[in-house]
Amino acid sequence: MASKEYSMLPLCSPSIVSHTSGGSIVLKGSS
């Protein structure tokens, strides 16, 4: 389930992208 946001985010970035239960995107490491 690749979202548009996934394509916009740098995959090579050390920050892992996680999906919350609400469907929002959270960048780990960038609190």
MMTF fields as JSON, N, C-alpha, C and O atoms, coordinates in Angstrom:
{
  "mmtfVersion": "1.0.0",
  "mmtfProducer": "UNKNOWN",
  "numBonds": 123,
  "numAtoms": 124,
  "numGroups": 31,
  "numChains": 1,
  "numModels": 1,
  "chainsPerModel": [1],
  "groupsPerChain": [31],
  "chainIdList": ["A"],
  "bondAtomList": [4, 2, 8, 6, 12, 10, 16, 14, 20, 18, 24, 22, 28, 26, 32, 30, 36, 34, 40, 38, 44, 42, 48, 46, 52, 50, 56, 54, 60, 58, 64, 62, 68, 66, 72, 70, 76, 74, 80, 78, 84, 82, 88, 86, 92, 90, 96, 94, 100, 98, 104, 102, 108, 106, 112, 110, 116, 114, 120, 118],
  "bondOrderList": [1, 1, 1, 1, 1, 1, 1, 1, 1, 1, 1, 1, 1, 1, 1, 1, 1, 1, 1, 1, 1, 1, 1, 1, 1, 1, 1, 1, 1, 1],
  "groupList": [{"groupName": "MET", "atomNameList": ["N", "CA", "C", "O"], "elementList": ["N", "C", "C", "O"], "formalChargeList": [0, 0, 0, 0], "bondAtomList": [1, 0, 2, 1, 3, 2], "bondOrderList": [1, 1, 2], "singleLetterCode": "M", "chemCompType": "L-PEPTIDE LINKING"}, {"groupName": "ALA", "atomNameList": ["N", "CA", "C", "O"], "elementList": ["N", "C", "C", "O"], "formalChargeList": [0, 0, 0, 0], "bondAtomList": [1, 0, 2, 1, 3, 2], "bondOrderList": [1, 1, 2], "singleLetterCode": "A", "chemCompType": "L-PEPTIDE LINKING"}, {"groupName": "SER", "atomNameList": ["N", "CA", "C", "O"], "elementList": ["N", "C", "C", "O"], "formalChargeList": [0, 0, 0, 0], "bondAtomList": [1, 0, 2, 1, 3, 2], "bondOrderList": [1, 1, 2], "singleLetterCode": "S", "chemCompType": "L-PEPTIDE LINKING"}, {"groupName": "LYS", "atomNameList": ["N", "CA", "C", "O"], "elementList": ["N", "C", "C", "O"], "formalChargeList": [0, 0, 0, 0], "bondAtomList": [1, 0, 2, 1, 3, 2], "bondOrderList": [1, 1, 2], "singleLetterCode": "K", "chemCompType": "L-PEPTIDE LINKING"}, {"groupName": "GLU", "atomNameList": ["N", "CA", "C", "O"], "elementList": ["N", "C", "C", "O"], "formalChargeList": [0, 0, 0, 0], "bondAtomList": [1, 0, 2, 1, 3, 2], "bondOrderList": [1, 1, 2], "singleLetterCode": "E", "chemCompType": "L-PEPTIDE LINKING"}, {"groupName": "TYR", "atomNameList": ["N", "CA", "C", "O"], "elementList": ["N", "C", "C", "O"], "formalChargeList": [0, 0, 0, 0], "bondAtomList": [1, 0, 2, 1, 3, 2], "bondOrderList": [1, 1, 2], "singleLetterCode": "Y", "chemCompType": "L-PEPTIDE LINKING"}, {"groupName": "LEU", "atomNameList": ["N", "CA", "C", "O"], "elementList": ["N", "C", "C", "O"], "formalChargeList": [0, 0, 0, 0], "bondAtomList": [1, 0, 2, 1, 3, 2], "bondOrderList": [1, 1, 2], "singleLetterCode": "L", "chemCompType": "L-PEPTIDE LINKING"}, {"groupName": "PRO", "atomNameList": ["N", "CA", "C", "O"], "elementList": ["N", "C", "C", "O"], "formalChargeList": [0, 0, 0, 0], "bondAtomList": [1, 0, 2, 1, 3, 2], "bondOrderList": [1, 1, 2], "singleLetterCode": "P", "chemCompType": "L-PEPTIDE LINKING"}, {"groupName": "CYS", "atomNameList": ["N", "CA", "C", "O"], "elementList": ["N", "C", "C", "O"], "formalChargeList": [0, 0, 0, 0], "bondAtomList": [1, 0, 2, 1, 3, 2], "bondOrderList": [1, 1, 2], "singleLetterCode": "C", "chemCompType": "L-PEPTIDE LINKING"}, {"groupName": "ILE", "atomNameList": ["N", "CA", "C", "O"], "elementList": ["N", "C", "C", "O"], "formalChargeList": [0, 0, 0, 0], "bondAtomList": [1, 0, 2, 1, 3, 2], "bondOrderList": [1, 1, 2], "singleLetterCode": "I", "chemCompType": "L-PEPTIDE LINKING"}, {"groupName": "VAL", "atomNameList": ["N", "CA", "C", "O"], "elementList": ["N", "C", "C", "O"], "formalChargeList": [0, 0, 0, 0], "bondAtomList": [1, 0, 2, 1, 3, 2], "bondOrderList": [1, 1, 2], "singleLetterCode": "V", "chemCompType": "L-PEPTIDE LINKING"}, {"groupName": "HIS", "atomNameList": ["N", "CA", "C", "O"], "elementList": ["N", "C", "C", "O"], "formalChargeList": [0, 0, 0, 0], "bondAtomList": [1, 0, 2, 1, 3, 2], "bondOrderList": [1, 1, 2], "singleLetterCode": "H", "chemCompType": "L-PEPTIDE LINKING"}, {"groupName": "THR", "atomNameList": ["N", "CA", "C", "O"], "elementList": ["N", "C", "C", "O"], "formalChargeList": [0, 0, 0, 0], "bondAtomList": [1, 0, 2, 1, 3, 2], "bondOrderList": [1, 1, 2], "singleLetterCode": "T", "chemCompType": "L-PEPTIDE LINKING"}, {"groupName": "GLY", "atomNameList": ["N", "CA", "C", "O"], "elementList": ["N", "C", "C", "O"], "formalChargeList": [0, 0, 0, 0], "bondAtomList": [1, 0, 2, 1, 3, 2], "bondOrderList": [1, 1, 2], "singleLetterCode": "G", "chemCompType": "PEPTIDE LINKING"}],
  "groupTypeList": [0, 1, 2, 3, 4, 5, 2, 0, 6, 7, 6, 8, 2, 7, 2, 9, 10, 2, 11, 12, 2, 13, 13, 2, 9, 10, 6, 3, 13, 2, 2],
  "groupIdList": [1, 2, 3, 4, 5, 6, 7, 8, 9, 10, 11, 12, 13, 14, 15, 16, 17, 18, 19, 20, 21, 22, 23, 24, 25, 26, 27, 28, 29, 30, 31],
  "secStructList": [7, 7, 7, 2, 2, 2, 2, 2, 1, 7, 6, 6, 1, 1, 1, 7, 3, 3, 3, 7, 6, 6, 1, 7, 3, 3, 3, 6, 6, 7, 7],
  "xCoordList": [0.855, 0.0, 0.883, 1.023, 1.463, 2.347, 1.537, 0.791, 1.691, 0.954, 1.755, 2.942, 1.116, 1.808, 2.928, 3.98, 2.678, 3.676, 4.963, 6.061, 4.809, 5.982, 6.883, 8.107, 6.274, 7.046, 7.742, 8.821, 7.113, 7.665, 8.8, 9.692, 8.759, 9.782, 11.045, 10.971, 12.208, 13.495, 13.683, 13.767, 13.749, 13.883, 15.261, 15.442, 16.225, 17.596, 17.787, 18.854, 16.744, 16.833, 16.852, 16.118, 17.666, 17.783, 16.492, 16.273, 15.645, 14.391, 13.408, 13.056, 12.968, 12.03, 10.616, 10.216, 9.865, 8.489, 7.534, 7.539, 6.729, 5.777, 4.364, 4.132, 3.423, 2.028, 1.352, 1.454, 0.667, -0.053, -1.424, -1.828, -2.142, -3.466, -4.423, -5.42, -4.105, -4.966, -4.682, -5.442, -3.597, -3.263, -2.286, -1.894, -1.891, -0.952, 0.467, 0.747, 1.351, 2.737, 3.641, 3.645, 4.393, 5.275, 6.733, 7.1, 7.561, 8.975, 9.757, 9.892, 10.267, 11.032, 12.378, 13.073, 12.732, 14.01, 13.79, 14.65, 12.638, 12.326, 11.13, 10.097, 11.283, 10.175, 9.946, 9.054],
  "yCoordList": [-1.204, 0.0, 1.243, 1.913, 1.54, 2.701, 3.976, 4.103, 4.911, 6.172, 7.177, 6.97, 8.257, 9.287, 9.896, 10.268, 9.991, 10.577, 9.762, 10.306, 8.435, 7.557, 7.917, 7.923, 8.213, 8.535, 9.879, 10.101, 10.777, 12.116, 12.106, 12.954, 11.146, 11.09, 10.413, 9.455, 10.906, 10.329, 8.956, 8.832, 7.92, 6.556, 6.332, 5.464, 7.121, 6.946, 7.627, 7.538, 8.304, 9.009, 8.016, 7.028, 8.254, 7.365, 7.326, 6.404, 8.32, 8.375, 7.376, 7.444, 6.446, 5.428, 5.989, 6.7, 5.656, 6.143, 5.082, 3.938, 5.47, 4.522, 5.066, 6.269, 4.154, 4.556, 4.384, 3.327, 5.418, 5.324, 4.729, 4.576, 4.394, 3.787, 4.764, 4.359, 6.052, 7.078, 7.237, 7.895, 6.642, 6.728, 7.855, 8.096, 8.55, 9.653, 9.118, 7.982, 9.93, 9.483, 10.108, 11.323, 9.263, 9.751, 9.483, 8.356, 10.518, 10.353, 10.123, 11.028, 8.915, 8.594, 9.303, 9.267, 9.945, 10.643, 12.136, 12.948, 12.49, 13.91, 14.286, 14.729, 14.103, 14.377, 15.883, 16.337],
  "zCoordList": [0.0, 0.0, 0.0, 1.023, -1.126, -1.22, -1.422, -2.393, -0.503, -0.605, -1.417, -1.666, -1.829, -2.615, -1.784, -2.304, -0.468, 0.413, 0.389, 0.508, 0.232, 0.203, -0.972, -0.846, -2.103, -3.304, -3.14, -3.689, -2.377, -2.197, -1.176, -1.219, -0.263, 0.775, 0.265, -0.505, 0.691, 0.293, 0.917, 2.139, 0.078, 0.592, 1.2, 2.055, 0.752, 1.229, 2.582, 3.189, 3.045, 4.321, 5.479, 5.446, 6.495, 7.659, 8.465, 9.251, 8.272, 9.018, 8.438, 7.26, 9.279, 8.819, 8.824, 9.745, 7.778, 7.688, 8.219, 7.763, 9.171, 9.741, 9.639, 9.756, 9.417, 9.328, 10.68, 11.303, 11.125, 12.393, 12.134, 10.981, 13.194, 13.06, 12.375, 11.779, 12.47, 11.879, 10.394, 9.684, 9.919, 8.507, 8.241, 7.099, 9.313, 9.152, 9.019, 9.401, 8.483, 8.302, 9.367, 9.563, 10.041, 11.1, 10.752, 10.422, 10.824, 10.509, 11.793, 12.616, 11.96, 13.162, 13.107, 12.092, 14.206, 14.252, 14.059, 14.399, 13.515, 13.318, 14.186, 13.683, 15.479, 16.391, 16.465, 17.182]
}
